[in-house]
Amino acid sequence: MKIKFTCFSCGENFVIHIENLTKKSSLACPNCENPFPQGNFEALKKISSLVSEASEGLTYADREGNILTSWEFKLLD
């Protein structure tokens, strides 16, 4: 699952996988280095962690090793 960000300082759009977001200690625009507010980032990391946890187990391998999906969800605007 991915989160799309838009920096209003320079107009850059970029996407980060939730799994990668939870490993970061801060976030800044890759184009202009405008920092994402740290308090908001920490809250977003908590939400990302919960979303990742909620998506665990929705895909599984059958006896033949095929990957199957029982449910999928996406976060929308």
Sequence and secondary structure as in RCSB ss.txt:
>XXXX:A:sequence
MKIKFTCFSCGENFVIHIENLTKKSSLACPNCENPFPQGNFEALKKISSLVSEASEGLTYADREGNILTSWEFKL
LD
>XXXX:A:secstr
 EEEEE TTT  EEEEEHHHHTT S  B TTT  B  HHHHHHHHHHHHHHHHHHTTSEEE TT  EEES     
  
